[in-house]
Amino acid sequence: MRITITDWIHKVLEGQIKEGDHCIDATMGKGGDTLFLCQRTGQSGKVTAFDVQKQALEMTKEKLEKHGVKAKLIQDGHEHMANYFASGTIQCIMFNLGYLPGGDHQLVTRPKTSIEAFEAGLRLLKVGGIMSICIYSGGDSGFEERDQVLDWLEELDDRTYFVIKEDFPTKKNHPPMPVFLVKLK
């Protein structure tokens, strides 16, 4: 049996998302998280996904069509997501930092815009809503974004946000680090 970190993140989020919820995939990539959110929110839910790369939108659209589900796909940076929604309306927001798998490794998420996106996302979340951030580091992504995101997390008010950071000590070569934030009030 093999469990990927993405599988683990989906498992954690399963119990937090129900039919009819409105969710965001802030970094759609190849559409795996977008598909997961569509399957969880069902026919009455809404899923919106963001990416700056046209290639990501095309791959995601193809994946969703193959599975018979729909989402609103927006070619824009995740730091602009608050331009599309009212505060307190989103149940779940998912982030995968780094670059598009199989894509241009020069097109990566950056600490400044990622943190802007997290802050916008926290305003968009409902009370009880959850944000997942999968932090990729090492290799092409380096450690700058990881370190700045971890510093930002430490500044959050623990009366407003419940934050969980997980690591995987048996995984080698700087495995992704999942972080979950639940909005308490």
C-alpha positions as CSV (number, residue, x, y, z in Angstrom):
1,M,0.0,0.0,0.0
2,R,1.3,3.5,-0.9
3,I,0.0,6.7,0.6
4,T,1.1,10.0,-1.1
5,I,1.1,13.3,0.8
6,T,-1.6,14.5,-1.6
7,D,-3.7,11.4,-0.6
8,W,-3.1,12.4,3.1
9,I,-4.2,16.0,2.5
10,H,-7.4,14.8,0.7
11,K,-8.1,12.4,3.6
12,V,-7.8,15.2,6.2
13,L,-10.0,17.5,4.1
14,E,-12.7,14.9,3.4
15,G,-14.5,15.5,6.7
16,Q,-14.4,19.2,6.3
17,I,-16.1,19.5,2.9
18,K,-19.7,18.6,2.2
19,E,-22.1,18.7,-0.7
20,G,-23.1,22.3,-1.5
21,D,-19.9,23.9,-0.2
22,H,-18.0,26.6,-2.1
23,C,-14.3,25.7,-2.3
24,I,-11.2,27.1,-4.0
25,D,-8.2,25.4,-5.6
26,A,-5.7,28.3,-5.4
27,T,-3.0,26.6,-7.5
28,M,-4.8,24.3,-9.9
29,G,-1.8,22.8,-11.6
30,K,-2.9,19.6,-13.3
31,G,-6.3,19.6,-11.6
32,G,-6.0,16.9,-9.1
33,D,-7.2,19.0,-6.2
34,T,-9.8,20.7,-8.3
35,L,-11.3,17.3,-9.2
36,F,-11.2,16.3,-5.5
37,L,-13.1,19.4,-4.5
38,C,-15.7,18.9,-7.2
39,Q,-16.3,15.4,-6.1
40,R,-16.7,16.5,-2.5
41,T,-19.0,19.5,-3.1
42,G,-21.2,17.6,-5.6
43,Q,-23.8,19.0,-8.0
44,S,-25.0,21.7,-5.6
45,G,-21.5,22.9,-4.7
46,K,-19.1,25.4,-6.4
47,V,-15.5,25.0,-7.1
48,T,-13.2,27.8,-8.5
49,A,-9.6,27.1,-9.4
50,F,-6.8,29.6,-10.1
51,D,-3.6,29.3,-12.0
52,V,-1.4,31.8,-14.0
53,Q,-0.5,29.2,-16.7
54,K,-2.8,28.6,-19.6
55,Q,-1.4,25.0,-19.7
56,A,-2.7,24.3,-16.2
57,L,-6.2,25.5,-17.2
58,E,-6.2,23.3,-20.3
59,M,-5.0,20.2,-18.4
60,T,-7.6,20.8,-15.6
61,K,-10.4,21.3,-18.0
62,E,-9.6,18.1,-19.7
63,K,-9.4,16.2,-16.4
64,L,-12.7,17.6,-15.2
65,E,-14.5,16.8,-18.5
66,K,-13.2,13.2,-18.3
67,H,-14.8,12.8,-14.9
68,G,-18.0,14.6,-15.8
69,V,-17.6,17.5,-13.3
70,K,-17.4,21.2,-13.6
71,A,-15.5,24.0,-12.0
72,K,-14.9,27.7,-12.8
73,L,-11.3,27.9,-14.0
74,I,-9.6,31.4,-13.8
75,Q,-6.3,32.3,-15.3
76,D,-5.1,34.7,-12.6
77,G,-2.7,34.7,-9.7
78,H,-3.9,33.3,-6.4
79,E,-3.1,36.6,-4.7
80,H,-6.1,38.1,-6.6
81,M,-8.7,35.5,-5.4
82,A,-10.4,38.0,-3.1
83,N,-11.5,40.0,-6.2
84,Y,-13.9,37.2,-7.0
85,F,-15.6,36.4,-3.7
86,A,-17.2,37.9,-0.7
87,S,-15.6,37.5,2.7
88,G,-16.7,34.6,4.8
89,T,-18.2,32.6,1.9
90,I,-15.6,29.8,1.3
91,Q,-15.4,26.5,3.1
92,C,-12.0,25.2,1.9
93,I,-9.0,26.7,0.0
94,M,-6.2,24.4,-1.2
95,F,-2.7,25.5,-2.1
96,N,0.2,23.5,-3.5
97,L,3.3,25.7,-3.6
98,G,6.1,25.3,-6.1
99,Y,5.8,24.7,-9.9
100,L,3.5,22.9,-12.3
101,P,4.6,19.3,-12.3
102,G,6.1,18.7,-15.7
103,G,6.0,22.4,-16.5
104,D,8.5,25.2,-16.6
105,H,10.5,25.1,-13.3
106,Q,11.1,28.9,-13.6
107,L,7.4,29.6,-13.1
108,V,7.0,28.9,-9.4
109,T,5.0,30.3,-6.5
110,R,6.8,33.1,-4.7
111,P,6.7,34.0,-1.0
112,K,5.3,37.5,-1.4
113,T,2.3,36.5,-3.6
114,S,1.7,33.3,-1.7
115,I,1.5,35.1,1.6
116,E,-0.8,37.7,0.0
117,A,-3.0,34.8,-1.2
118,F,-3.1,33.2,2.2
119,E,-4.1,36.5,3.8
120,A,-6.8,37.0,1.2
121,G,-7.9,33.3,1.7
122,L,-8.2,33.7,5.5
123,R,-10.7,36.6,4.9
124,L,-12.7,34.5,2.4
125,L,-13.0,31.5,4.7
126,K,-16.2,30.9,6.7
127,V,-15.9,30.4,10.4
128,G,-15.0,26.7,10.6
129,G,-13.6,26.8,7.1
130,I,-10.2,25.2,6.4
131,M,-7.1,26.1,4.3
132,S,-4.5,23.6,3.3
133,I,-1.0,24.6,2.2
134,C,1.3,22.0,0.8
135,I,4.8,23.5,1.0
136,Y,7.3,22.1,-1.4
137,S,11.0,22.9,-0.8
138,G,14.4,21.9,-1.9
139,G,15.4,21.2,-5.5
140,D,14.1,23.8,-7.8
141,S,11.8,25.4,-5.3
142,G,14.5,26.2,-2.7
143,F,13.8,27.0,0.9
144,E,13.0,30.7,0.8
145,E,9.3,30.3,0.3
146,R,9.1,27.5,2.9
147,D,10.9,29.6,5.5
148,Q,8.9,32.7,4.9
149,V,5.6,30.8,5.0
150,L,6.6,29.1,8.3
151,D,7.5,32.5,9.7
152,W,4.1,34.0,8.6
153,L,2.3,31.1,10.2
154,E,3.9,31.8,13.6
155,E,2.5,35.3,13.5
156,L,-1.2,34.1,13.3
157,D,-3.4,34.6,16.3
158,D,-4.1,31.2,17.9
159,R,-7.5,32.4,19.1
160,T,-8.5,33.0,15.5
161,Y,-6.8,30.2,13.7
162,F,-6.0,26.6,14.6
163,V,-2.8,25.7,12.7
164,I,-1.4,22.2,12.2
165,K,2.0,21.7,10.5
166,E,2.9,18.1,9.7
167,D,6.2,16.5,8.6
168,F,7.2,13.1,7.5
169,P,10.5,12.1,9.1
170,T,10.9,8.8,7.2
171,K,10.5,10.6,3.8
172,K,13.8,11.7,2.3
173,N,14.9,14.6,0.2
174,H,12.8,17.4,1.7
175,P,9.3,16.0,1.3
176,P,6.3,18.4,1.0
177,M,5.0,19.8,4.3
178,P,1.2,19.9,4.7
179,V,-0.2,22.7,6.8
180,F,-3.9,23.1,7.8
181,L,-5.5,26.3,9.1
182,V,-9.0,26.3,10.6
183,K,-10.7,29.6,11.0
184,L,-12.1,29.7,14.6
185,K,-13.8,33.1,14.5
